[in-house]
Amino acid sequence: MTQMFHSANPILPFDEYIPDPEVHVFGNRVYLYGSHDAFNGQSYCERDYVTWSASVNDLTDWTYEGVIYRKTDHHSPIKKGKSNMYAPDVAQGPDGHFYLYYSIADSSIISVAKSSSPTGPFSYYGEVKDATGKVFGADYADYFEFDPAVLVDGDRIFLYSGSGQKANEKNGHPVVGLFVRELEKDMLTAKTEPKILMQADDDRHKPNFFEAASIRKFDDWYYLMYMATDLSGLHYMMSRYPDRGFEHKGLLYATSQNTGNDGSSTQDAHLIENNHGSMEKIGNGYYVFNHRHTNRSHFSRQTVGDKLERNADGTFETATYTSQGLRGRPFDTYATYPAAMACQLNQRDNPAEAPFVTQEEDKETGKTYSLIKQIIDKSELHYKYFSLPDLKRMKLRVRGQAEGQLTITLDGNEKEEIKWKLFVDSNEWMTLDRPLMTQNDPFSMILSFEGEGSYDIESFELFNY
């Protein structure tokens, strides 16, 4: 395969599948924690927990830190739920140790592991419990909870959890919404009873709490992120207090925005995907993290992220999901780019038939590579953003059997359209070389196909000659 330029979304290698990202700064490095999906996975979170890290000064260069906690490390005496470990969070306790909070699928129990390092290995520590030693979730009268979020605020520790999805009552526990409890300094024992912050209301027309709580404190403001019941993406609330007074402020970030109608996701005019993310202050900037779905599946999700703009009143502007990601600036190199960094894949008649990101193995090298499959009539591939004022030409690496018109839309200070006659008739990768000029700087790029058949794209190369 062609050597490619890539420091973009997704932020990790294309063969890594970490959803539900919780990103934290410890010292001078940024650590990424999350669930761990598998390519061609058959259920959520099939693999062991791993972590990646990056310097606070370079968010485009991530280092694999290895497995930090295995499913076989969960030594709880309470045998409840499945074997998969759902979305975790990590916090550094007052004692300087690091605490990993997680839940075994469908158990309604929050478990904790402990380590002296943010990269583990973590060892099983116990379950969140009350002062008598009773484990929350052991009784079916206890609230249903998963997706823990943890905040160490000085010498106080707060644990957020819960669900607003009534379907989770199939597990036998009442679904009451998002709640918080304060913990003792042992990071395990509840100091207070759970306090409901957002009542469960599974109204798909409103941005109520669905699941996936995440908590941060910046300056004197507390921020709660969550996935909304209207399936529009990640929303956030703000308060001056960690355990009360939160007010909804709006949509923060979405990787599956609806472009097929008036923007109401309840009309199901786009492929509905779950969301779970976080935000973090890194250096002098703020960033938001989420996951995208690949392989036309809910079980092969990848971490993405973009820069946030914070206003003087503490609120954030809604971030745009881009291809450029944590770079925070447009691509400005004439190079070969992976097609799989597309930030939007559409099929205008039927979202379920949209092209999709997947991976294959190179027959010659045995290494995996990414691609976009099954581009059919009325498909669109979106890329944001580029700063290439002298752009002259593009090469596309494609395969398949298709014939029609490919429209390249370059949308910047003005909108330009370049139309190509496209003919692909090969099961092996072939290269199409076409002129492509623009006066836009910077610009987004949309590849739109109308015609017969189906084809795949592995990469595109941009030239200034």
N, C-alpha and C positions, 0 to 999 in steps of 0.2 A: 504494500500500500504506500501511497504518497506520504512523505514527511509533512506534517501540518503545523501551522501556527495555532496555538490554543491556550489562551488564558482568559477564560470566559465562563459562561454558563453552559452546562453544569460546572460547578467549581472544582469537582474531583474528576479523576479519570472516568472515561465513559463506561468502563466495566465495573464501576463501584456503584452500589445502590444503597444509599443511606437516606431514608426519609425522616420526617419529624425532627429536623435539626434544632438542637439547642447549642448555641455558640456562646462561649465564655472566654474572657480574657483572664488568664492567671499569669502574673509576672509580665514578661515581655512577649508572650506568645498567645495566640488565639487557638482555642481547642473546640473541635466540632464533635459533638456527641449526637446520637440519634438511634433509631431502630436500625435494623439491618435486613434489607430485602435480598432476594436472589433473582438473578436473571432467569426468566421462565418460572418464577416462583408460583406456587399453587395456593399460598396463603400469605397473610401479612407477617412480616418480621420473622422469617424462618431462620436467620443466621445469628451468630453470637455478636455481642457488642464489640465494636472497634472504635478507635478514634483517629482523627487526623489533626495536624496542627500546622500553623503558619506564623511567621513573624508578624508582629503588629505593624511592621513597616512594609510588608509585601503580601497582600491578600491574594496574589495570583500564583503563589508557589507553596503548595501544601505537601506535608510530609506524612506518610503513613506510619502511625505509632503502634500498629498491631492490635491484636485481640486484647481487650481489657477485662472482659467478663464473659464466661461461657454459660450456656444454659445448664451445664452439669455442675456449675459452681453454686447454683441455687439450692442450698441445703435446708430449706425451711421444713420444719416438722409438720406444717399444715399442707396437706396434699389437696390442692383445690385449683381448678382451672386447667388450661392446656399447658404445653411445654414452651410455646413461643413467648419471648419477652417483648412487651410493648414499649411505647415511647418513654425514654428515660430523661432525667435531668441530673445535673451534677452541681454541687455547691461545696465551697470550702468552709468548714466549720470553724467555730471560735478556737478550737484546739489545733488548727492548722492542717488537719487531715481533710481528705476529699471524700464526699459522700455521694454515692450513686443511688438515685431513687428510681424505681421501676415497678411495673406490675406484670405478673404472669397473666397471660391472656385469659379474660373472662373470670378471673379470680376475685375481683373487687378488693384485693389486698395490695397495699403499697409496701414493697420490700425495699431494703436498704443494704448496700454493700459499701465497704470502706477501703481506702488506700492512703498511703503516704505521698502519692504522686498523682498528678492529674492524668497521667497516662497509664495508671494502674501498675501491676494487676490489682483488681479489686477483690476483696474477700467478703463473703456473706456475713452480714452484721445482725440482721433481724427484720422484724416487721413493725410498722407504725402501730402503736398500741396506746391504751389509756394508762392511767396511773396504777391501776390494779393489775396490769399485765394483759388485759383482754385485747386481742388483735382486732383492729377495725376491719370488717369484712368477713370475719369468721362466722357471724350470725347473719341470717338473711334479713333481719330487721335493719341492719346497717345500710347506710346510703351506698349506692353503686358508685365506685370511683376507679379511675385509671388516669393515665396521662398526667403524672404528678409534675408540679412545678415548684421550685424551692427558692426562697429568698432569705439570705442571711443579711439582716439589717442591723449592723452594730452587734449588740449582744442578744438580739431577738431573732428567732427563726420562724418563718411562716411556710406552711405547706398548702398548696392549692391543688384541687382535684375535682372530680365530678364528671357528670354527663348531662346533657340536655336532650339526648336522643332516647325517646321513650322505648324504642325497640330494644334497648339494653336491659329492660326489665325482664327479658327472657332469661337472664341470669339469676333471677330470683330476688334481686334487691330493688328497693324503690329508687327511681331516678328523680332527683330533686333539683339538679342544676349544678352551677359552679359554687363551690364552698371553700373556705379557708379555715385552718386551725393553726394555732401557735404551738411550737414544739419546745421542749426543754433543751438544755444545752447538749444533752446526749444525742440530739438530732433524731431521736426515735420515739420519745414519749410525748404524748399530747399534753399540752399545758392548758388548753381550752377546748370547749366543745366546738364542733364544726359550725361555722356561721355562713349561711347562704348569701352569696353576693349577687347571683343572677338566678332567678327561679327558672326551672325547666319550662319551656314553652316552645314546643317543636313546630312553630308556625313557619312554613317555608316561604312566606312573604315578608318576613321581618329578620333583621340581623341579630337574632337572639343567640344565646350560647348553645352550641351544638356539642363541641368537645375541644380538646387540645389547648388547655390553658398554658400560658407562658408568662412569666413575671420578670420585670426589671425595675430598677430605680435609677433615675437620672436626676441629679440635683435634688430638689425637694418633691419631685413628682414620682408617683408609682404608676407603672404601665402594665396593664393586663391585656395580652393578646389571646385571641381564640378564633376557632373556626365558627362561622355563623350558620344558623339554621337555614338561611335562604341560599346557601351554597355559593355565595358570591365571592368568597375568599377569606383572608385573614382580616379581622376587625380588631379594634383596640379601644380600651377604656382608660381613663385617667382618674387619679385621686391624690389628695394630699396625705392619705392614710393607707397603710397596707391592708387593712381589714374592714374597710367600710368606705362609703361615699364615692364609689366609682361611677363615672359618667361615660356613656358611649360617645366616642369621637369620630367613628367612621371607618371606612375601608382603608386598610394599610397597604395590602399587597395581594395580588392574585396571579396564579399561573394558568388559569383556565377561564379567562375573561370571555364573556358572551359578546360576540360581534354580529350574531345572526338576527337580532331584532332590536327592541328598544332598550336592551340592557337588563331586562328582568329575567334573572336566571330561573324563575319559577316556570317560565315558558319552555324550558328544556330545549332550547335551540342551540345548545352547544354540549359537548361531551362533559358531563358533570364529573368532577374529580374532588377527592377530599384534600384538605389543606391542614398543615400543622407546621408552625414555624416559630421564630423568635426574632428578637432584635438585640443589638449590642452596640455599645459605644467602643470604637476601636481607634486609638489615637485621638484625633480631634473630630473624627467623623462618626456618623451613625449608619448602621447597616441593618437590612432585614433579610431573613433567611426563610426558605420554604422548601417544598419539594415539587418536582414535576413527575408525571406519569410517563412511562415508556412501554414499548412492546405491546401496545393496545391492551394494557392490563393494569389492575390496581395494585399489583404485587411486585412491581419492579420500578421503584421510585428513586429519584436522584435529587441531591441537594442543589439548590440554586440560591442566588442572593443578589441583591442590588443595593445601591446607596440610597440613603434616606435624606430628606431635607427637613430639618427641624425649624419650626417657627419660633418667634420671640416669646409666644405665650405657652410654649412647651408642646404644642400639637405638632403632628407630622403631616406633610403632604403625602397623598397616596403615591406610592412608588410604582413606576412602570417596570414590568418584567421585561428584561432585555436580554440580548445575546451577549452584550459586553460585560454584564455582571459586575463583579467586584472591582474591575478595573476602574469603574467610575468615569470612563471617558471613551469616546468612539475608537474603533479599530483604525489605525492609521498606517498600517503596513501592507504593502503590496505582496501578497503571499497566498498560500493555499489554506483554505478554511474548511473545517469539517461541516458538512451539511447538517449534522445532528445538533449544532448549536442554535438551531431555529428556536425562536421564542414563541412562535404560534404556528399551529398546523391546522388548517381548516379544509372542509369540503362543504361548499355552500349549500348543497341540497340536503345532505345527511351527515351531521357531525360524527356519527359512529363509523362512517366510511372514510374519515380523514386519513391522510398519510400518517405514519408513526415512526418514531425512533426505535431502532433495535440494534443488535450487534451480531456479528458473524465471526467466524474464524478464518483467517487467511490460510489458504491451502498450502502455500509455500513456506511461510514462517511459523505457522501454528499460533500466531498472536491474534487476539481479537481486535476488531475495529468496528466503528459505529457507522450507521447509514440511516437514511430515511427511505422507507419502503412504501410501495403501492400508491404512487402519485397517479391519480386518475382525473377524468374530466371535472373541472371546477374545483380543483385543489389549489390551495395557497400555502406558501412557505414564507414566513416573515422573519426578518433579521434586523436587529437594532443594536448599534448604529455604526456608521462608517464615516471617516473623514479622509476622503481620497479625491481631492479636487482635480487631479489629472487622470482619472480613471479612463482607460481607453478600450479595455478588452476583458472578456471573461472566458474561462474554460470550465466546462461542466464535466464531471466524471459520472457517467450514467450507464445503465443497462436496462434491458427489458424489451418490450414490443409496444411501441406507442407512436402515434402520428397526430400532429395538430399544431397549435400555436402556443408558444411560451411568451408571456408578457412579463418583462422586467420593469417594475415600477420603482423609481428612485424618488423618494419623497423627502424633500428638505425645504429650502427656502422657496422652492417651486416643485411641482410634480412633473416628472418626466416619464414617458413610457417608451420602451424599446420592444418591438415585437419581432420574434424569431419564428421561422418555420422549424418545427422540431420533428425529427424522424429518428427513432431508436429501434434497432432490430438486431439485438445481440444479447445472449445470456452471460457474456463476459463483459467486464468493464471496458467502456470506450470513452473517448474524449470528444466533446463538441467545443469548437473554438469559434467565438462570435464577437463582433465589435460591440462595445458598450461604453458610451460617453456620457458625462454628466457635468453640469455646472453647479450642482448642489454640494454644499459642505456645511455641516454634516448632513447625512441622509440615512433613512431607513431603506431597506430593500425588500420588495415582495416579488416572489416568483409565482405567477399564476398560469395554470395550464388549462387549455380547452382542446379537447380532441378525443380520439379513440385509444383504447388500450391502457396499459399501465407500465410505469417505469420507476426505477429507484435512483437516488442520488447519493453518492459517497462523499463528494467534496466539490468545492468550486475554487478556482484560482483567479485572482484579480491582478491586472497588469496596467502599467502606465505607458505602454508603448504598443 
